[in-house]
Amino acid sequence: MTTLAITDGRVLRPDLTVAAADVLIDRDVGEILEIGPDLAGDADDTLDAADSLVTPGFVNGHCHVAMTLLRGYADDKPLEAWLQEDIWPAEGELTPEDVRAGAELGLLELIRSGVTAFADMYFHVPEVADAVEAAGVRARLGHGIVTVGKDGEAAREDAKTSLEIAREYDGAADGRISTAFMPHSLTTVGSEYLAEFVPEAREASVPIHYHANETEDEVAPIVDEHGQRPLDYAAEHGLLESEDFVAHGVHVDESEIELLAEAGTGVIHCPASNMKLASGMAPVERMREAGVTVGLGTDGAASNNDLSMLDEARDAAMLGKLAADDASAVPAEAVVDMLTRGSADAIGLESGRLEAGAPADLAVIDLEAPHLTPRHDLVSHLAYAAAAADVRHTVCDGDVLMRDREVLTLDEAGVRERALEAADALAARVE
């Protein structure tokens, strides 16, 4: 057994208390062995966490990681116009090489901001999977299905691809990659394709992830065409099981909140994207009170425009209070839970906790900064004050991905150079 000790830090426990402790990790199996005082002993390697907070690695529950290439490409438009006029035409020009370059850039950003796991819906998934394997993080990956505007053969091929990708890549990267069947949304995938392929996904024990109730324009067509709320429609098509999770959930009514809670289907809240696209304010407090598992996600870097989960946590707390018209709603403890355990549970991963036997996925936050001084409440600091640049070390599956702000698994200069070239060439092709 080879071991790694995180020494002299303050550790965020699963009950959200903070205690001075070391963390001892079995690197061979990627698990936490013990948390307590003076564990460095004869550890094969150490990470200094003095004057730092050791937290579970952050979990980005909904992302389109290769969209980093479209960061700043199209802004200040509502969702439908933004997608149809700018994003979908650009994505139609993406090559596998582009997706690899964008994915590597996104992974670099995630690691630097303390993220150790994410869920991703996109295209050319093999390229994303290869980038994930090299970077060393965990991911739940899937091919996003869009059937609108396609003939029957092309639509069926798109759905078939999503199912094949889910079957082929589950367990890849030494088990760090898991998968899902991913219809883009309830309005962009025809009901006939859901009826055909959802049962196949269930037979293969593949979870399902999709955008739901993101905007009012995603709700009205379902109500008008099918005479039912979107999540009732989803349940009727077998899309609302305990292993499934939906993105956004902004415009859900009380009956849909109850349906989510009863089904055990997770919701990934994306406050920054929802604000930027003026999609609305998700009723996060009501969902949590009803027992819905709520996590956090950044969405893509084209609608955020960064992948910082600490930014997302602050946004979730602030927006949650506005939505509830209550300053006590979505408190710091709830946001930190959503940032870690909530997102992990929603997307079906075992990470998000620091305790013996848990996956050795963690981030170390440097507290030696003016904006983190004084230290009255470190949970409050995580929710309201900490920033991505404060992350000092990132560890996933027992492997050190970033040490003292230097990413070890990706060549930062090369990644940025390839991404710049790919983004410029993509923009030129679209023009």
C-alpha positions as CSV (number, residue, x, y, z in Angstrom):
1,M,0.0,0.0,0.0
2,T,1.2,3.5,-0.9
3,T,-0.1,6.4,1.2
4,L,-0.7,10.1,0.9
5,A,-1.2,12.3,4.0
6,I,-2.8,15.7,3.9
7,T,-1.3,17.4,6.9
8,D,-1.9,20.2,9.4
9,G,-5.2,21.4,7.9
10,R,-8.7,22.0,9.1
11,V,-11.1,19.3,7.8
12,L,-14.7,19.8,6.8
13,R,-16.6,16.8,8.2
14,P,-19.8,15.3,6.7
15,D,-21.8,17.0,9.4
16,L,-20.3,20.3,8.3
17,T,-18.3,20.8,11.4
18,V,-14.6,21.8,11.0
19,A,-11.8,20.2,13.0
20,A,-8.0,20.3,12.9
21,A,-6.9,16.9,11.5
22,D,-4.8,15.1,9.0
23,V,-6.3,13.0,6.2
24,L,-4.5,9.7,5.4
25,I,-5.2,8.2,2.0
26,D,-4.6,4.7,0.4
27,R,-3.5,5.7,-3.0
28,D,-3.7,2.2,-4.4
29,V,-7.4,2.0,-4.0
30,G,-8.2,5.7,-3.9
31,E,-9.9,5.7,-0.5
32,I,-9.6,7.7,2.7
33,L,-8.1,5.5,5.4
34,E,-8.4,7.7,8.4
35,I,-9.0,11.3,9.5
36,G,-7.5,12.4,12.8
37,P,-4.4,14.0,14.4
38,D,-0.8,13.2,13.6
39,L,-1.4,10.7,10.7
40,A,1.6,11.7,8.5
41,G,3.8,9.0,10.1
42,D,5.5,7.0,7.4
43,A,3.2,8.2,4.5
44,D,4.9,7.9,1.1
45,D,3.9,11.4,0.2
46,T,2.4,14.5,1.9
47,L,0.5,17.6,1.0
48,D,0.8,20.6,3.3
49,A,-2.6,22.0,4.4
50,A,-1.3,24.4,7.0
51,D,-3.5,27.5,7.2
52,S,-5.9,25.7,4.8
53,L,-9.4,24.1,4.8
54,V,-9.6,20.5,3.5
55,T,-13.0,20.0,1.8
56,P,-14.6,17.3,-0.3
57,G,-13.8,17.8,-3.9
58,F,-16.5,19.9,-5.5
59,V,-18.9,18.2,-7.9
60,N,-20.2,20.0,-11.0
61,G,-23.5,18.3,-11.6
62,H,-24.3,19.7,-15.0
63,C,-21.8,20.9,-17.6
64,H,-21.0,21.0,-21.3
65,V,-17.2,21.1,-20.7
66,A,-16.1,21.5,-24.3
67,M,-18.2,24.7,-24.6
68,T,-15.2,26.5,-23.2
69,L,-14.4,27.1,-26.9
70,L,-17.5,29.2,-27.0
71,R,-16.9,31.3,-23.9
72,G,-17.8,34.9,-24.8
73,Y,-18.9,33.8,-28.3
74,A,-22.5,34.9,-27.9
75,D,-23.9,36.7,-24.9
76,D,-26.9,38.7,-23.7
77,K,-29.7,36.8,-25.4
78,P,-32.5,34.6,-24.2
79,L,-32.1,30.9,-24.3
80,E,-33.9,30.0,-27.5
81,A,-32.4,32.8,-29.6
82,W,-29.0,32.2,-28.1
83,L,-29.2,28.5,-29.0
84,Q,-30.7,28.7,-32.5
85,E,-28.9,31.8,-33.8
86,D,-25.5,31.3,-32.3
87,I,-24.7,28.1,-30.4
88,W,-26.2,25.4,-32.5
89,P,-24.7,26.7,-35.8
90,A,-21.3,26.9,-34.1
91,E,-21.7,23.4,-32.6
92,G,-22.6,22.1,-36.0
93,E,-19.0,22.9,-37.1
94,L,-17.3,21.2,-34.2
95,T,-14.8,18.5,-35.0
96,P,-13.7,15.8,-32.6
97,E,-10.4,17.6,-32.3
98,D,-12.2,20.8,-31.3
99,V,-14.1,18.9,-28.6
100,R,-10.9,17.4,-27.2
101,A,-9.3,20.9,-27.1
102,G,-12.3,22.4,-25.4
103,A,-12.7,19.5,-23.0
104,E,-9.0,19.8,-21.9
105,L,-9.4,23.5,-21.3
106,G,-12.5,22.9,-19.3
107,L,-10.8,20.2,-17.2
108,L,-7.9,22.4,-16.5
109,E,-10.3,25.0,-15.2
110,L,-12.2,22.5,-13.1
111,I,-9.1,21.1,-11.5
112,R,-7.7,24.5,-10.7
113,S,-11.0,25.4,-9.0
114,G,-11.1,22.2,-6.8
115,V,-13.6,20.2,-8.9
116,T,-13.0,16.5,-8.8
117,A,-16.1,15.2,-10.5
118,F,-18.6,16.4,-13.1
119,A,-21.6,15.4,-15.2
120,D,-21.3,16.3,-18.9
121,M,-23.7,16.2,-21.8
122,Y,-22.1,16.8,-25.3
123,F,-21.0,15.4,-28.6
124,H,-17.9,13.4,-29.6
125,V,-18.0,11.8,-26.2
126,P,-15.0,9.5,-26.8
127,E,-12.8,12.7,-27.0
128,V,-14.2,13.9,-23.7
129,A,-13.6,10.5,-22.2
130,D,-10.0,10.4,-23.3
131,A,-9.5,13.9,-21.8
132,V,-11.1,12.8,-18.5
133,E,-8.9,9.8,-18.3
134,A,-5.7,11.9,-18.9
135,A,-6.8,14.6,-16.4
136,G,-7.6,12.2,-13.6
137,V,-11.0,13.4,-12.5
138,R,-14.3,11.6,-12.2
139,A,-17.2,12.1,-14.7
140,R,-20.6,10.9,-15.7
141,L,-20.6,11.4,-19.4
142,G,-23.3,11.1,-22.1
143,H,-24.1,12.0,-25.7
144,G,-26.8,14.7,-25.9
145,I,-29.7,13.7,-28.2
146,V,-31.5,16.2,-30.3
147,T,-34.1,14.9,-32.8
148,V,-35.9,18.1,-33.8
149,G,-35.0,19.1,-37.4
150,K,-33.8,15.6,-38.3
151,D,-35.4,12.9,-40.3
152,G,-36.4,9.7,-38.7
153,E,-33.2,7.8,-39.6
154,A,-30.9,10.6,-38.3
155,A,-33.0,11.0,-35.2
156,R,-32.9,7.3,-34.4
157,E,-29.2,7.2,-35.0
158,D,-28.6,10.1,-32.6
159,A,-30.6,8.3,-29.8
160,K,-28.8,5.0,-30.6
161,T,-25.4,6.7,-30.4
162,S,-26.3,8.0,-26.9
163,L,-27.2,4.5,-25.7
164,E,-24.1,2.9,-27.3
165,I,-21.8,5.5,-25.7
166,A,-23.4,4.9,-22.3
167,R,-22.9,1.1,-22.6
168,E,-19.3,1.3,-24.0
169,Y,-17.8,3.9,-21.6
170,D,-19.3,3.0,-18.3
171,G,-16.4,2.0,-16.0
172,A,-13.7,3.5,-18.3
173,A,-10.7,5.3,-16.9
174,D,-10.2,2.7,-14.2
175,G,-13.8,3.2,-13.0
176,R,-13.6,7.0,-12.9
177,I,-16.1,7.3,-15.8
178,S,-19.7,6.5,-15.5
179,T,-22.4,7.2,-18.1
180,A,-26.0,8.1,-18.7
181,F,-28.5,8.2,-21.6
182,M,-29.0,11.9,-22.3
183,P,-31.9,13.3,-24.2
184,H,-31.2,17.0,-24.5
185,S,-34.6,18.1,-23.3
186,L,-38.3,17.2,-23.3
187,T,-38.9,19.7,-26.2
188,T,-35.9,18.8,-28.4
189,V,-36.4,15.0,-28.4
190,G,-39.6,13.5,-29.9
191,S,-41.8,11.3,-27.8
192,E,-41.6,8.5,-30.3
193,Y,-37.8,8.3,-29.6
194,L,-38.3,8.4,-25.9
195,A,-40.8,5.5,-26.2
196,E,-38.3,3.4,-28.2
197,F,-35.1,4.1,-26.4
198,V,-35.9,4.8,-22.8
199,P,-36.9,1.1,-22.2
200,E,-33.6,0.0,-23.7
201,A,-31.7,2.3,-21.3
202,R,-33.6,0.9,-18.4
203,E,-32.8,-2.7,-19.5
204,A,-29.2,-1.7,-19.6
205,S,-29.4,-0.1,-16.1
206,V,-28.3,3.2,-17.6
207,P,-29.5,6.4,-15.7
208,I,-31.0,9.3,-17.6
209,H,-30.1,13.0,-17.6
210,Y,-31.9,15.8,-19.4
211,H,-32.7,19.5,-19.2
212,A,-36.2,20.1,-17.8
213,N,-38.3,23.2,-17.1
214,E,-35.4,25.5,-17.8
215,T,-37.6,28.3,-19.2
216,E,-41.3,29.0,-19.6
217,D,-40.8,28.2,-23.3
218,E,-39.9,24.7,-22.4
219,V,-43.0,24.3,-20.3
220,A,-45.7,25.7,-22.5
221,P,-45.2,23.4,-25.5
222,I,-45.5,20.3,-23.4
223,V,-48.7,21.6,-21.7
224,D,-50.2,22.7,-25.1
225,E,-49.3,19.6,-27.0
226,H,-49.8,16.9,-24.3
227,G,-52.1,18.5,-21.8
228,Q,-49.8,17.9,-18.8
229,R,-46.9,19.4,-17.0
230,P,-43.4,18.5,-18.3
231,L,-42.4,16.3,-15.4
232,D,-45.7,14.4,-15.6
233,Y,-44.9,13.9,-19.2
234,A,-41.4,12.8,-18.3
235,A,-42.7,10.3,-15.7
236,E,-45.2,8.9,-18.3
237,H,-42.2,8.2,-20.6
238,G,-40.1,6.5,-17.8
239,L,-37.8,9.5,-17.3
240,L,-38.3,10.0,-13.6
241,E,-36.5,7.3,-11.6
242,S,-34.3,7.4,-8.6
243,E,-31.1,7.1,-10.6
244,D,-32.0,9.9,-13.0
245,F,-31.3,13.6,-12.6
246,V,-32.5,16.7,-14.4
247,A,-30.8,20.1,-15.1
248,H,-32.3,23.4,-14.1
249,G,-35.8,22.7,-12.8
250,V,-36.5,26.4,-12.8
251,H,-40.2,26.4,-13.6
252,V,-41.5,23.5,-11.6
253,D,-44.8,23.8,-9.8
254,E,-45.8,22.2,-6.4
255,S,-47.0,19.0,-8.0
256,E,-43.8,18.6,-9.9
257,I,-41.7,19.2,-6.8
258,E,-43.7,16.4,-5.0
259,L,-43.2,14.2,-8.1
260,L,-39.4,14.7,-7.9
261,A,-39.3,14.0,-4.2
262,E,-41.4,10.8,-4.5
263,A,-39.4,9.6,-7.5
264,G,-36.0,10.4,-5.9
265,T,-34.9,12.1,-9.1
266,G,-32.1,14.7,-8.5
267,V,-32.1,18.3,-9.7
268,I,-29.0,20.2,-10.7
269,H,-29.4,23.9,-10.0
270,C,-27.5,26.2,-12.4
271,P,-28.0,29.7,-11.0
272,A,-25.4,31.6,-13.0
273,S,-26.7,30.3,-16.3
274,N,-30.3,30.8,-15.2
275,M,-29.6,34.4,-14.4
276,K,-27.5,35.2,-17.5
277,L,-30.2,33.8,-19.8
278,A,-33.0,35.3,-17.7
279,S,-34.5,31.8,-17.4
280,G,-35.9,32.5,-13.9
281,M,-35.3,31.6,-10.3
282,A,-35.6,27.9,-9.3
283,P,-37.5,27.3,-6.1
284,V,-34.5,25.6,-4.5
285,E,-35.8,26.2,-0.9
286,R,-39.1,24.6,-1.6
287,M,-37.4,21.6,-3.4
288,R,-35.1,21.0,-0.5
289,E,-37.9,21.3,2.0
290,A,-39.9,18.7,0.0
291,G,-36.9,16.3,0.2
292,V,-35.6,16.7,-3.4
293,T,-31.9,16.0,-3.8
294,V,-30.5,19.2,-5.2
295,G,-27.0,19.7,-6.5
296,L,-25.1,22.5,-8.3
297,G,-23.8,22.8,-11.8
298,T,-22.2,25.5,-13.9
299,D,-23.8,24.6,-17.2
300,G,-21.5,25.4,-20.1
301,A,-18.9,28.1,-20.2
302,A,-20.8,29.8,-23.0
303,S,-23.7,30.7,-20.6
304,N,-21.9,31.2,-17.3
305,N,-19.1,32.1,-18.4
306,D,-16.7,30.2,-16.1
307,L,-16.7,26.8,-14.5
308,S,-16.1,27.8,-10.8
309,M,-18.3,25.9,-8.5
310,L,-17.4,28.3,-5.6
311,D,-18.9,31.1,-7.7
312,E,-21.9,28.9,-8.3
313,A,-22.3,28.3,-4.6
314,R,-22.4,32.0,-3.8
315,D,-24.9,32.6,-6.7
316,A,-27.1,29.7,-5.4
317,A,-27.3,31.2,-1.9
318,M,-28.0,34.8,-3.1
319,L,-30.6,33.8,-5.8
320,G,-32.2,31.3,-3.4
321,K,-32.9,34.1,-1.0
322,L,-34.4,36.3,-3.7
323,A,-36.6,33.5,-5.0
324,A,-38.0,32.7,-1.6
325,D,-38.1,36.4,-0.5
326,D,-36.4,35.2,2.7
327,A,-32.9,36.0,3.8
328,S,-32.8,32.7,5.8
329,A,-33.5,30.6,2.7
330,V,-30.7,28.5,1.1
331,P,-28.2,29.1,4.0
332,A,-24.5,28.6,3.8
333,E,-24.8,25.0,5.1
334,A,-27.3,24.1,2.4
335,V,-25.1,25.5,-0.3
336,V,-22.0,23.7,0.8
337,D,-24.0,20.5,1.0
338,M,-25.2,21.1,-2.6
339,L,-21.7,21.8,-3.7
340,T,-20.4,18.5,-2.5
341,R,-22.6,15.7,-1.2
342,G,-25.8,17.0,-2.9
343,S,-24.3,17.1,-6.4
344,A,-22.6,13.7,-5.9
345,D,-25.8,12.1,-4.7
346,A,-27.8,13.6,-7.5
347,I,-25.6,12.3,-10.3
348,G,-25.0,9.0,-8.6
349,L,-21.4,9.2,-7.4
350,E,-20.1,8.1,-4.0
351,S,-17.8,11.2,-3.5
352,G,-18.7,14.4,-1.8
353,R,-17.8,13.4,1.8
354,L,-14.6,13.3,3.8
355,E,-14.7,10.1,6.0
356,A,-12.9,6.8,6.3
357,G,-13.8,4.5,3.4
358,A,-15.0,7.4,1.1
359,P,-13.3,8.1,-2.2
360,A,-10.2,10.2,-1.8
361,D,-11.5,13.2,-3.7
362,L,-10.7,16.5,-2.0
363,A,-9.7,20.1,-2.4
364,V,-7.5,22.2,-0.1
365,I,-8.5,25.9,0.2
366,D,-5.8,28.4,1.2
367,L,-7.2,30.6,3.9
368,E,-4.3,33.1,3.9
369,A,-6.1,35.8,2.0
370,P,-7.7,39.2,3.0
371,H,-11.1,38.1,1.7
372,L,-11.0,35.0,4.0
373,T,-10.0,37.0,7.1
374,P,-11.1,36.7,9.9
375,R,-12.2,33.1,10.2
376,H,-15.4,33.2,12.2
377,D,-17.2,30.5,10.1
378,L,-15.4,28.5,7.4
379,V,-18.6,27.1,6.1
380,S,-19.8,30.6,5.6
381,H,-16.5,31.4,3.8
382,L,-17.0,28.5,1.4
383,A,-20.5,29.7,0.5
384,Y,-19.9,33.5,0.4
385,A,-16.2,34.4,0.2
386,A,-14.0,31.7,-1.2
387,A,-12.9,31.8,-4.9
388,A,-11.5,29.4,-7.4
389,A,-8.1,31.0,-7.1
390,D,-8.0,30.1,-3.4
391,V,-7.7,26.4,-4.2
392,R,-4.2,25.2,-3.4
393,H,-4.3,21.4,-4.0
394,T,-6.8,19.1,-5.8
395,V,-6.8,15.3,-5.2
396,C,-9.0,12.7,-7.0
397,D,-9.1,9.0,-6.4
398,G,-6.0,9.4,-4.2
399,D,-4.0,11.0,-7.0
400,V,-2.7,14.6,-6.7
401,L,-4.0,16.5,-9.7
402,M,-2.8,19.9,-8.6
403,R,-0.1,20.7,-6.0
404,D,0.5,24.2,-4.9
405,R,-1.6,25.5,-7.8
406,E,0.4,23.6,-10.4
407,V,-1.8,21.2,-12.4
408,L,0.2,18.0,-12.8
409,T,-1.9,15.9,-15.2
410,L,-2.3,18.5,-18.0
411,D,0.2,20.7,-19.7
412,E,-1.4,24.1,-19.0
413,A,0.4,26.1,-21.7
414,G,-0.2,23.4,-24.4
415,V,-3.9,23.1,-23.4
416,R,-4.4,26.9,-23.7
417,E,-2.6,27.1,-27.0
418,R,-4.6,24.3,-28.6
419,A,-7.8,25.7,-27.3
420,L,-7.1,29.2,-28.7
421,E,-6.3,27.8,-32.1
422,A,-9.4,25.6,-32.1
423,A,-11.7,28.4,-31.0
424,D,-10.3,30.8,-33.6
425,A,-10.6,28.3,-36.4
426,L,-14.2,27.4,-35.3
427,A,-15.3,31.0,-35.3
428,A,-13.8,31.5,-38.8
429,R,-15.7,28.4,-40.1
430,V,-19.0,29.6,-38.7
431,E,-18.6,33.1,-40.3
